[in-house]
Amino acid sequence: MSSLTPHAPGTQAAKHRGQEDTSMGELLSTVTSDVQQLLHQEAELAKAEIREEAAKAGKAAGMFGGAGFAGYMVALLLTLAAMFGLANVMDLAWAALIVTALWAVIGLFLYRRGRAQMRTVSPKPEQTMETLKEDMRWARHPTG
């Protein structure tokens, strides 16, 4: 056997193959590391975006709260204005009773509408349950 045999130990081909294996291993390690770093950076970006959007949502919720309080104040002051306006033509106590009765009717109407709406709410996700049942049937008999 000559010393120029390509598979003999110590030849250029064996050395080159070793470098290829090392290079492939290093390359795979580098790619894996880069992918991990990229995924980590993407996760951090997603967290930052979520924090930013949550801050915006928090500010909007605060503004809705302020609007709700302002609406409450408007309703209260309109109630008082209606009560004192009616007091010009009748006793203040009767005016207060009429305005209170009006709010009671509004409250009852809203309660009934809310109760009717709540009765249409299903606590169980019907469509998802049906899809899961279909998936289970398919898993038991995948060709059927």
Sine and cosine of phi, psi and omega as CSV:
sin_phi,cos_phi,sin_psi,cos_psi,sin_omega,cos_omega
0.00,0.00,0.72,-0.69,-0.06,-1.00
-1.00,0.04,0.25,-0.97,0.00,-1.00
-0.98,0.17,-0.06,1.00,0.01,-1.00
-1.00,-0.09,0.13,0.99,0.02,-1.00
-0.89,0.46,0.76,-0.65,-0.10,-0.99
-0.90,0.43,-0.46,0.89,-0.07,-1.00
-0.99,-0.15,0.03,1.00,-0.02,-1.00
-0.95,0.30,0.61,-0.79,0.02,-1.00
-0.87,0.49,0.60,-0.80,0.04,-1.00
1.00,0.02,-0.05,1.00,0.00,-1.00
-1.00,0.08,0.18,-0.98,0.00,-1.00
-0.90,0.45,-0.63,0.78,-0.03,-1.00
-0.90,0.44,-0.68,0.73,0.01,-1.00
-0.91,0.41,-0.66,0.75,0.02,-1.00
-0.90,0.43,-0.66,0.75,-0.01,-1.00
-0.90,0.43,-0.66,0.75,0.03,-1.00
-0.88,0.47,-0.64,0.77,0.03,-1.00
-0.89,0.45,-0.65,0.76,0.03,-1.00
-0.92,0.39,-0.62,0.78,0.04,-1.00
-0.89,0.46,-0.71,0.70,0.00,-1.00
-0.88,0.47,-0.69,0.72,0.02,-1.00
-0.91,0.42,-0.68,0.73,-0.01,-1.00
-0.91,0.42,-0.66,0.75,0.02,-1.00
-0.91,0.42,-0.67,0.75,0.03,-1.00
-0.90,0.44,-0.70,0.71,0.03,-1.00
-0.90,0.43,-0.67,0.75,0.01,-1.00
-0.89,0.46,-0.71,0.70,0.03,-1.00
-0.88,0.47,-0.67,0.74,0.04,-1.00
-0.89,0.46,-0.67,0.74,0.00,-1.00
-0.91,0.42,-0.71,0.70,0.01,-1.00
-0.89,0.46,-0.70,0.71,0.02,-1.00
-0.87,0.49,-0.71,0.71,0.02,-1.00
-0.89,0.46,-0.69,0.73,0.01,-1.00
-0.90,0.44,-0.65,0.76,0.02,-1.00
-0.90,0.43,-0.68,0.74,0.04,-1.00
-0.88,0.47,-0.69,0.73,0.00,-1.00
-0.90,0.43,-0.67,0.74,0.02,-1.00
-0.88,0.47,-0.70,0.71,0.02,-1.00
-0.90,0.45,-0.64,0.77,0.04,-1.00
-0.89,0.46,-0.69,0.72,0.01,-1.00
-0.91,0.42,-0.63,0.78,0.04,-1.00
-0.90,0.43,-0.65,0.76,0.03,-1.00
-0.90,0.43,-0.66,0.75,0.03,-1.00
-0.90,0.43,-0.65,0.76,0.05,-1.00
-0.89,0.46,-0.70,0.72,0.01,-1.00
-0.88,0.47,-0.66,0.75,0.03,-1.00
-0.89,0.46,-0.68,0.73,0.00,-1.00
-0.90,0.44,-0.67,0.74,0.02,-1.00
-0.90,0.43,-0.64,0.77,0.00,-1.00
-0.91,0.41,-0.67,0.74,0.03,-1.00
-0.88,0.48,-0.67,0.74,0.00,-1.00
-0.90,0.44,-0.70,0.71,0.01,-1.00
-0.92,0.38,-0.59,0.80,0.04,-1.00
-0.91,0.42,-0.62,0.79,0.04,-1.00
-0.90,0.44,-0.67,0.74,0.05,-1.00
-0.88,0.47,-0.70,0.72,-0.01,-1.00
-0.90,0.43,-0.61,0.79,0.03,-1.00
-0.90,0.45,-0.67,0.75,0.04,-1.00
-0.90,0.43,-0.68,0.74,0.01,-1.00
-0.90,0.44,-0.66,0.75,0.02,-1.00
-0.89,0.45,-0.64,0.77,0.06,-1.00
-0.88,0.47,-0.64,0.77,0.03,-1.00
-0.92,0.38,-0.62,0.79,0.07,-1.00
-0.90,0.44,-0.64,0.77,0.05,-1.00
-0.88,0.48,-0.69,0.72,0.05,-1.00
-0.89,0.45,-0.64,0.77,0.02,-1.00
-0.91,0.41,-0.62,0.78,0.04,-1.00
-0.90,0.44,-0.67,0.74,0.04,-1.00
-0.91,0.42,-0.67,0.75,0.03,-1.00
-0.89,0.46,-0.66,0.75,0.05,-1.00
-0.89,0.45,-0.64,0.77,0.06,-1.00
-0.88,0.47,-0.70,0.72,0.00,-1.00
-0.89,0.45,-0.64,0.77,0.04,-1.00
-0.88,0.47,-0.71,0.70,0.00,-1.00
-0.89,0.46,-0.66,0.75,0.01,-1.00
-0.89,0.45,-0.73,0.68,-0.03,-1.00
-0.94,0.35,-0.59,0.81,0.09,-1.00
-0.90,0.43,-0.61,0.79,0.05,-1.00
-0.87,0.49,-0.72,0.69,0.02,-1.00
-0.90,0.43,-0.65,0.76,0.02,-1.00
-0.90,0.45,-0.67,0.74,0.02,-1.00
-0.90,0.43,-0.66,0.75,-0.01,-1.00
-0.90,0.44,-0.72,0.69,0.00,-1.00
-0.95,0.30,-0.48,0.88,0.09,-1.00
-0.91,0.41,-0.69,0.72,0.06,-1.00
-0.92,0.39,-0.45,0.89,0.00,-1.00
-0.91,0.41,-0.31,0.95,0.06,-1.00
-0.95,0.33,-0.42,0.91,-0.03,-1.00
-0.93,-0.37,-0.14,0.99,0.01,-1.00
-0.47,-0.88,0.07,-1.00,0.02,-1.00
-0.89,0.45,0.59,-0.81,-0.04,-1.00
-0.86,0.52,-0.61,0.79,0.00,-1.00
-0.89,0.45,-0.69,0.72,0.05,-1.00
-0.91,0.41,-0.62,0.78,0.04,-1.00
-0.88,0.47,-0.69,0.72,0.02,-1.00
-0.90,0.44,-0.65,0.76,0.02,-1.00
-0.90,0.43,-0.66,0.75,0.01,-1.00
-0.90,0.44,-0.71,0.70,0.00,-1.00
-0.91,0.42,-0.62,0.78,0.05,-1.00
-0.90,0.44,-0.67,0.74,0.03,-1.00
-0.89,0.45,-0.63,0.77,0.04,-1.00
-0.87,0.49,-0.70,0.71,0.04,-1.00
-0.91,0.41,-0.56,0.83,0.04,-1.00
-0.90,0.43,-0.66,0.76,0.03,-1.00
-0.90,0.43,-0.70,0.72,0.03,-1.00
-0.88,0.48,-0.70,0.71,0.01,-1.00
-0.88,0.47,-0.68,0.73,0.02,-1.00
-0.89,0.45,-0.69,0.72,0.04,-1.00
-0.85,0.52,-0.75,0.66,-0.01,-1.00
-0.91,0.42,-0.61,0.80,0.03,-1.00
-0.88,0.48,-0.74,0.67,-0.02,-1.00
-0.90,0.44,-0.65,0.76,0.04,-1.00
-0.90,0.44,-0.67,0.74,0.03,-1.00
-0.90,0.44,-0.67,0.74,0.02,-1.00
-0.90,0.43,-0.67,0.74,0.03,-1.00
-0.90,0.44,-0.65,0.76,0.03,-1.00
-0.91,0.42,-0.65,0.76,-0.03,-1.00
-0.91,0.42,-0.53,0.85,0.01,-1.00
-0.92,0.39,-0.36,0.93,0.03,-1.00
-1.00,0.09,-0.15,0.99,-0.02,-1.00
-0.99,0.15,0.77,-0.64,0.04,-1.00
-0.97,-0.26,0.83,-0.56,0.00,-1.00
-0.95,0.30,-0.28,0.96,-0.02,-1.00
-0.97,-0.24,0.77,-0.63,0.02,-1.00
-0.96,0.30,1.00,-0.04,-0.12,-0.99
-0.85,0.53,-0.74,0.68,-0.06,-1.00
-0.90,0.43,-0.66,0.75,0.02,-1.00
-0.91,0.42,-0.65,0.76,0.02,-1.00
-0.88,0.47,-0.67,0.74,0.01,-1.00
-0.91,0.42,-0.66,0.75,0.02,-1.00
-0.89,0.45,-0.66,0.75,0.02,-1.00
-0.90,0.44,-0.63,0.77,0.05,-1.00
-0.89,0.46,-0.68,0.74,0.04,-1.00
-0.88,0.47,-0.67,0.74,0.03,-1.00
-0.88,0.47,-0.66,0.76,0.01,-1.00
-0.91,0.41,-0.67,0.75,0.04,-1.00
-0.89,0.47,-0.67,0.74,0.00,-1.00
-0.92,0.39,-0.62,0.79,-0.01,-1.00
-0.91,0.41,-0.55,0.83,0.03,-1.00
-0.96,0.28,-0.60,0.80,-0.04,-1.00
-0.71,-0.70,0.97,0.22,-0.11,-0.99
-0.89,0.46,-0.38,0.92,-0.03,-1.00
-1.00,-0.09,-0.13,0.99,-0.09,-1.00
-1.00,0.01,0.00,0.00,0.00,0.00
